[in-house]
């Protein structure tokens, strides 16, 4: 069966208000501010939760910036990718280059982001520490126009770790944050590639999965609607639940069974 056109599903799915855009762009920095307050008061027990929520916020909004679904222009998108990447000491421009390649070619040997889908559960776990460096290097070799951004972004984790060591006598906060976000990125191959794509098929409807529910999708800011996103990447994350609802009759006819969670 052919995938329905977005025009048939509703062009309103593309709408992002200025308020929604501002909220999406602000959430990562609210997480950073919350971590700063927690570190200042030595509430270390809550910092892993803050870092997790910051990860979700950054990944979600960066995802939308990459797909130009927030209404940002080219210049604004470049700066957004740079500053959003800095929150997690990652390269937003490397992510854009490799993620768009993932949408163009998955599954393919020339899709570095999708590679963990072929590694198995434990292989995806072990691949964690080298995943982002390999994406960065792939983007550096392929995207000459972004090399200036890539070099600046690639230096961020080294600067943060060095600064954290130097500032340790005054505050352990910077080093603790840098270690937590760098180690946290090691789950990307498992959570964002293997679990959504494992056992993929050879059609657009079988190349990834969708996870439905109320609690888990809300915690992950709707990123669990992975099949819907692959079918219509131009739809912003906050509109994916509505997109899923409108696709349900089509999925039922095509035999697609969404996975249900809390």
Protein Blocks (a to p, Z undefined) as FASTA:
>chain_A
ZZddfklnopklmpccfklmmmmmmmmmmmmmmmmmmmmnopaklmmmmmmmmmmmmmmm
mmmmmnopnopafklmmmmmmmmmmmnopafklmmmmmmmmmmmoccfklmklmmmmnoj
mlmmmmmmmmmmmmmmmmmmmmmmlmmmmmmmmmmmmmmmmmmmmmmmmomklmmmmmmm
mmmmmmmmmmmmmmmmgoiafbfklmpccdedjklmmmnnoplmmmlmmmmmmbcfklmm
mmmmmmmmmmmmnopacdddZZ
